[in-house]
Every structure is written in C-alpha cells, then in structure tokens.
Amino acid sequence: MIILDKLYGEFEVDKVLEELVLSKPVQRLKGIHQGGASYLVNGKWNVTRFEHSIGVMLLIKKLGGSIEEQIAGLLHDVSHTAFSHVIDFVLDNKNEDYHETIYNSVIKNSEIPTILKKYGYKYEDILPDDKKWTILEQPAPELCADRVDYTLRDMFEYGQISLRDVHKFLSDLTVDDGKMYLQNIEITEWFVNTYYKEVIDFFMDPLNIYGYDILAKTLKVALDNKVIYFNDFLKDDNGLIQKLKKSKSEEIQILLGNIHQNVKVVEDSVDYDLYRKNKVRLIDPSILSGNKLIRASVLSDKVKEMNNRAYEKATRGMYVKIISN
C-alpha cells in the first residue's frame, strides 16, 4: 500500500499495516472528528482521528521506528469514542483519558488480534506503552509523535502554519536513544508557539468551548433518559448524532438545535453564560545539543514566557458569553 500524506509525503507501508488500515476499527476513525464537537460549530475544524492515526504511523516510520511501533502508532486512537474527548466532559473526567481506559477491551473484541496473529504479532505486545514505544508517546512536556502530529496537522489544516514551516521543523527532528528531540532553539520556539496555538488558542476558542459544553449537556440528558447507552459511543460521530435526532425528547431537540455553524459567542469573564476549564497541556522540549539534553526554557526566555502565559490561561479557564444561538 502506498500512502500519500499532506505533511510527510509518500510512503509504502508493510502488508500488516495495510490490513490494519483497512480494518473496521481503523476505518471507523474516518467518522471521528479530532476536535470533538468543533466541526459542528465550524465546518473548517474537520480533521479526523483517521488522518491523525495515519500521520502518527508515518511520522514514526519517517523517524526510523520499528514496524511494531508503527502498528502501535496506527492503533493508538482506535478506542476514541464518538466526538473524541467530549465523553470526558460528559463524565466530568479531568484527565480526559476515557478512551485509554477502554482501549484493551476495544482492541481485544475486534478483528485486530486476528490480523496481527496472521503476521506473527501478538496484540498484547503491541498495546501502547510509554516505556516501550518511546517515539509514539512521551510524558509532557516532551515531544512525541502523537503530540507533534496533532499539532502540525490541525494547525496546517486550519491555516495557522505552512507546509514549508512543517518541513523546516521536520528537518530538525532527530531520534536519540529512541526518543524524539529538536536541535535548534529557534525551531523549538516556533513549535512551542505552534503548540499553544493548538491547545490554548484552538482548544480554548470560545466557539469550541461552546460546542463542547452544549454537546456534553445533550449527551448527559440522552444518557440519563436512556435515549443512548455507553455502547453507542463506539459508533462514529454521525451515528451518534442520528440516534439523538430520532429522540422524541424535547429537551434533547432544543439542545441539538443550539449546535450549529451560525452561533455567535465571545470571551467575557464578567458577564458570561458558560465556563469551562480544560486539561492543562504544557510543552517544554529537551533540545539535543552535542551529547547533552537541555530543557528549552533554560535556553530561551521566549519559551519560558510562552509557558507561563499558557499555564495562566489554561488554569484560568474560558468564560463564554453567548451572543446568539
């Protein structure tokens, strides 16, 4: 299979990866939007978990990661429920990791173990493991393929960075002792700035906050009234929306009617209708300089300042006033 990716270019992937890409669990991710409710309030915010999963797999391959780590990268998001992290707001889950808690059961009860066994792999050996798949995942504030891909992919698709910017960044990436590092402080500053465009400016955009809040309320009501069940979250976004639309609940229909692309909202910490605080996400990559690893904030006052601003805004949360819905 030849895969052409907007960010990383053209790659030929192994047969096991081809079968996994074509499997139902991975194909389902085409209908799971990475931004959760975002695409419902802004049609341009439409990157899918499928695009991201393919991207993570290819980035790992580009950086010399093993076939096993490429598989782990491709599969790392298969347990994301409809509307991605919206379920964490439904459950008031501060860690935003519900999909991780169901990962093993989703994999085990799918065709994935059979596909892996056909090529001599055990699914238990492929499950995400920060200590084993060190290119795929690293604890914040370090870089990893997951964190890098969703930042670059979203910001490129939403017009915040150019393909030239992406390629310049990728050319500076290196792997040392199985982990991803940058080498140039200016490029590191660029990525830190880009990351905060993603997790602060985009994730905490008042319109995004509104979409998450109203959809989470809708889903809570639907669960409480047994219009939907937790198994329904393993559908794709449209499958879950269609089930909500068929509901005879007036409350659900009113809430759904308030989620559309003509909503007008602004940030207002004095006269507000909604308040939400997301998980705090910070980045402060170690830079590989010679044989030494040095934290970016030690080398750059810009990085230190960006981190302080991001922390302050993330911990303050977003206050949203609804102008019209």
C-alpha positions in Angstrom: 0.0 0.0 0.0 1.2 3.5 -0.9 0.0 6.3 1.4 0.4 9.9 0.4 0.2 12.2 3.4 -0.2 16.0 3.2 2.5 16.6 5.8 5.0 13.8 5.4 4.8 12.8 1.8 4.6 9.4 0.1 5.3 6.1 1.9 5.0 2.4 1.1 3.8 0.5 4.2 4.1 -3.1 5.1 1.3 -5.6 4.4 0.3 -5.9 8.1 -0.2 -2.1 8.2 -2.2 -2.2 5.0 -4.6 -4.8 6.5 -4.9 -2.8 9.8 -5.6 0.5 7.9 -8.4 -1.3 6.1 -9.8 -2.9 9.2 -13.2 -1.7 10.6 -11.8 -0.2 13.9 -9.3 2.0 12.0 -11.8 2.9 9.2 -14.3 3.9 11.8 -11.9 6.7 12.8 -12.8 8.4 9.5 -16.0 9.4 11.2 -14.5 10.5 14.5 -13.5 14.2 14.4 -10.4 15.0 16.4 -11.8 18.3 17.6 -14.9 16.6 19.1 -17.9 19.0 18.7 -15.7 21.5 16.8 -16.9 20.7 13.3 -20.5 21.1 14.3 -19.9 24.8 15.1 -17.2 25.5 12.4 -17.1 23.2 9.3 -13.4 24.0 8.8 -12.5 22.3 12.0 -12.8 18.9 10.5 -9.6 16.9 11.0 -10.4 13.2 11.8 -8.8 10.7 14.1 -8.1 8.6 11.0 -5.9 11.3 9.4 -4.1 11.7 12.7 -3.6 8.0 13.2 -2.1 7.5 9.7 0.1 10.6 10.3 1.4 9.2 13.6 2.2 5.9 12.0 4.1 7.6 9.1 6.0 10.0 11.4 7.2 7.0 13.4 8.3 5.3 10.1 10.0 8.5 8.9 12.0 8.7 12.2 13.1 5.1 11.9 10.7 3.5 14.3 10.1 -0.3 14.1 7.1 -2.0 12.4 5.8 -2.8 15.9 5.9 0.9 16.9 4.3 1.9 13.6 1.5 -0.5 14.4 1.1 0.9 17.9 1.0 4.4 16.4 -1.7 3.5 13.9 -3.8 1.9 16.6 -3.2 4.3 19.4 -6.6 6.1 19.0 -8.9 3.2 17.9 -10.8 3.4 21.2 -11.7 7.0 20.9 -15.4 7.3 21.3 -17.7 9.4 19.1 -16.8 13.1 19.3 -13.4 12.2 20.9 -12.9 13.9 24.2 -16.5 15.2 24.6 -17.2 12.0 26.6 -14.7 13.2 29.2 -16.8 16.3 29.7 -19.9 14.1 29.9 -18.3 12.1 32.6 -16.5 15.1 34.2 -13.2 13.2 33.7 -10.5 15.8 34.4 -7.7 13.5 33.0 -9.5 13.4 29.6 -8.4 9.7 29.2 -11.7 7.7 29.0 -10.6 6.2 25.6 -7.5 4.9 27.3 -9.5 3.1 30.0 -11.4 1.1 27.3 -8.5 0.6 24.9 -7.7 -3.0 25.7 -11.3 -4.2 25.5 -11.9 -2.4 22.2 -8.8 -4.0 20.7 -9.4 -7.4 22.1 -13.0 -7.5 20.9 -12.2 -6.5 17.3 -10.6 -8.1 14.3 -7.2 -6.6 15.1 -5.8 -9.5 17.2 -6.6 -11.9 14.3 -4.9 -9.6 11.7 -1.8 -9.3 14.0 -1.6 -13.0 14.6 -1.7 -13.6 10.8 1.6 -11.7 10.6 3.2 -13.2 13.7 2.4 -10.5 16.2 0.5 -10.7 19.5 -1.8 -7.8 20.2 -0.7 -7.8 23.8 2.8 -6.9 22.7 1.6 -4.0 20.6 -0.6 -2.2 23.2 0.6 1.4 23.9 3.4 1.5 26.4 5.2 4.8 27.1 8.3 2.8 28.1 8.3 0.6 25.0 7.1 2.9 22.3 9.1 6.0 23.1 8.8 7.7 19.8 5.0 7.3 19.9 4.4 8.6 23.4 6.3 10.6 26.0 5.0 12.3 29.1 4.6 16.1 28.7 6.4 18.4 28.4 8.5 16.4 25.9 7.9 15.8 22.2 6.4 12.6 20.8 4.8 11.5 17.5 1.3 11.8 18.9 1.7 15.3 20.3 3.7 16.5 17.2 1.3 15.1 14.6 -1.9 16.5 16.1 -0.3 19.9 16.5 1.1 20.1 13.0 -1.9 18.6 11.3 -4.5 20.7 13.0 -2.6 24.0 12.6 -1.7 23.2 8.9 -5.3 22.4 8.1 -6.7 25.4 9.9 -4.2 27.8 8.1 -2.0 28.7 11.1 1.2 27.3 9.6 2.5 26.5 6.1 3.9 23.3 4.6 7.2 25.0 4.4 7.1 25.6 8.2 6.3 21.9 8.7 9.1 20.7 6.6 11.6 23.0 8.3 10.5 21.6 11.6 10.7 18.0 10.5 14.2 18.5 9.1 15.4 19.5 12.6 13.9 16.4 14.3 16.2 13.7 15.4 15.9 10.5 17.5 18.4 9.7 20.2 18.0 6.7 22.5 14.6 6.0 21.0 13.2 9.5 21.8 12.4 12.5 19.6 14.3 15.7 20.0 14.9 19.1 18.3 18.3 20.6 17.8 17.7 24.2 17.0 16.4 26.7 19.6 14.6 28.9 17.0 12.8 25.9 15.6 11.9 24.8 19.1 10.5 28.3 19.9 8.4 28.0 16.7 7.0 24.6 17.7 6.2 25.8 21.3 4.3 28.8 19.8 2.5 26.5 17.4 1.6 24.0 20.1 0.0 26.8 22.1 -1.9 27.9 19.1 -3.4 24.4 19.2 -4.0 23.7 22.9 -4.7 27.2 24.0 -6.0 29.3 21.1 -7.9 26.5 19.3 -8.9 24.1 22.2 -10.0 27.1 24.3 -11.6 29.1 21.5 -14.9 30.4 22.9 -16.8 28.7 20.0 -15.0 25.4 20.7 -15.8 25.7 24.4 -19.5 26.4 23.5 -19.7 23.3 21.1 -18.2 21.0 23.7 -20.4 22.3 26.5 -23.7 22.1 24.7 -23.0 18.7 23.1 -21.8 17.3 26.5 -25.1 18.6 28.1 -27.1 17.0 25.3 -25.3 13.6 25.7 -25.8 13.7 29.5 -29.5 14.2 29.1 -29.6 11.4 26.5 -27.8 9.0 28.8 -30.0 9.9 31.8 -33.1 9.3 29.8 -31.8 6.1 28.2 -32.0 7.6 24.7 -28.4 6.4 24.2 -26.2 4.0 26.1 -22.4 3.9 26.5 -22.1 1.3 23.7 -23.5 4.0 21.4 -20.3 6.0 21.9 -18.5 3.3 19.9 -20.4 4.4 16.8 -18.9 7.3 14.8 -20.0 11.0 15.2 -22.8 10.8 12.7 -24.1 7.5 14.0 -24.5 9.0 17.5 -26.0 12.3 16.2 -28.6 10.4 14.2 -29.7 8.5 17.3 -30.1 11.8 19.1 -32.1 13.3 16.3 -34.5 10.4 16.4 -35.2 11.0 20.0 -38.7 12.3 21.0 -37.2 14.3 23.9 -38.0 18.0 23.5 -35.0 18.9 25.7 -32.6 16.9 23.5 -34.0 18.5 20.4 -33.7 22.0 21.8 -30.1 21.4 22.9 -29.2 19.9 19.5 -30.8 22.9 17.8 -28.4 25.1 19.5 -25.3 23.4 18.0 -24.8 24.9 14.5 -22.4 27.0 12.5 -24.1 30.4 12.9 -23.6 30.5 16.7 -22.0 33.8 17.9 -20.0 33.8 21.2 -17.3 35.9 22.8 -15.0 35.7 25.7 -16.3 37.7 28.7 -15.1 37.0 32.2 -17.7 39.4 33.8 -21.0 38.7 32.0 -20.7 35.0 30.9 -23.1 32.1 30.2 -20.6 29.2 30.2 -17.3 28.5 32.0 -15.0 25.6 31.2 -11.5 24.6 32.2 -9.7 22.1 30.0 -6.8 19.8 31.0 -3.6 21.8 31.4 -1.2 20.9 28.5 2.3 22.4 28.5 5.3 21.8 26.3 9.0 22.4 27.1 11.0 20.1 24.9 14.5 18.9 25.7 17.0 20.1 23.0 19.8 17.8 21.9 23.0 19.8 21.9 26.0 17.7 21.4 25.7 14.9 23.9 23.6 17.0 26.3 19.8 17.4 26.7 18.8 20.9 27.8 15.3 22.0 28.5 14.1 24.7 26.0 13.0 27.0 28.8 16.6 27.1 30.1 17.9 28.2 26.7 15.0 30.5 25.8 13.2 33.3 27.7 10.6 33.2 24.9 9.7 29.6 25.7 9.6 30.4 29.4 7.3 33.3 28.8 5.0 31.3 26.4 4.8 28.5 29.1 3.9 31.0 31.8 1.2 32.6 29.6 -0.2 29.2 28.6 -0.3 28.0 32.2 -2.1 31.1 33.4 -4.7 30.9 30.6 -5.3 27.2 31.0 -5.7 27.3 34.8 -8.0 30.4 34.5 -10.3 28.6 32.0 -12.6 30.2 29.5 -15.6 32.4 30.2 -18.0 32.4 27.3 -20.9 34.8 26.6 -23.5 33.7 24.1 -24.5 36.4 21.7 -26.8 34.3 19.6 -27.5 30.6 19.2 
